[in-house]
Amino acid sequence: MKKIPQAIADQLVLPVIAAPMFLVSSPEMVVESCKAGIIGSFPLLNARTPEVLDQWMTRIRENLAQARAEEPGRRVSPWAVNLIVHRTNRRYEADVEMIKRHQPPIVITSLGNPQPVVQIAHRYGGLVFSDVSTLTHARKAALAGVDGLILVCCGAGGHAGTLHPMAFLGAVKQFWEGMTILSGCISSGSDILAAQVMGAAFAYMGTRFIATEESFASEAYRQMVVESSLEDIVYTDAFSGVHANFLKPSIIQAGLDPDNLRKKETVDFSELDQTRAEAKAWKDIWGAGQGVGATRRIVSVSELVAELKQEYDRARDAVCGNRLEPGI
């Protein structure tokens, strides 16, 4: 399978993408992730308006350019944005214009046909990665010309699939030679190494980054992530019409019964537009993946990446030295 382009690999400390999380990923999280040597990303809809988005993207570009200028030898990774390409995204056209203007190195598409975005990004030399949770979606995205497939497996935070990562990755390898990005319960440095051994170019991590100081998540949300375990995760399609993983305590806190949630009849991502009142529900009901138990404290992004790097190096040394230890 295709490896990470050398120009990107040279800037990485770890082969990790900090996943774009609705109402959680901030411009500061993106900048600090890239400065720490992983790819930072954010959903375009986290900016309340296209005007705010323009400001955010300008800030990210300028801050990363400054970091590179101040320390020429420092590894400063590329950044990425996430665009929902579903037909109900009312911001689609405006956000595409922002992509054309700011030319983010990587565009992550979700929930729809990525082909128009592929054409735009490839014109300026950008890469397009597409979220997929089934083989059907993976084949369609591959035919659309994307550069990478993000395999959203069971247990991932937010919108998640049901396929086991080993089975999904193995099946995709049969028809796909591009980059693969593995998502779902990747919570430690040893998990990152395991994803590489399986053939993934990148590990896609979200939940561990919720409880960071640069996160937009409220103090209550971050603390809930720290205190929660695997048993606190609920997989439901009650909130967007697409199955996703949420924290059970936040559902109860919102006055709902997690054992009696009603399926939403239609898929409508216009509700993610923060200028609309319906987006409020997503501020009260919080997503997290099944690997939530690995988060034990609130730290900065740079501290988290350093911790993951230590875990990764320890696991790699154990494997290369053929001295596997319990817990490695």
Buried (B, 14 or more C-beta within 10 A) or exposed (E): BEEBEEEBEEBBBBBBBBBBBBBBBBBBBBBBBBBBBBBBBBBBBBBEEBEEBBEBBBBBBEBBEEBBEEEEEEBBBBBBBBBBBBBBBBBBEBBBBBBEEBBBBBBBBBBBBBBBBBEBBBEEEBBBBBBBBBBEBBBBBBEBBBBBBBBBBBBBBBBBBEBEBEEBBEBBEEEBEBBBBBBBBBBBBBBBBBBBEBEBBBBBBBBBBBBBBBBBBEEEBBEBBBBBEEEBBBEBBBBBBBBBBBBBBBBEBBEBEBEEBEEBEEEBBBBBBBEEEEBEEBEEBBBBBBBBBBBEEBBBBBBBBBBBBEBBEBBBEBBEEEEEEEEB
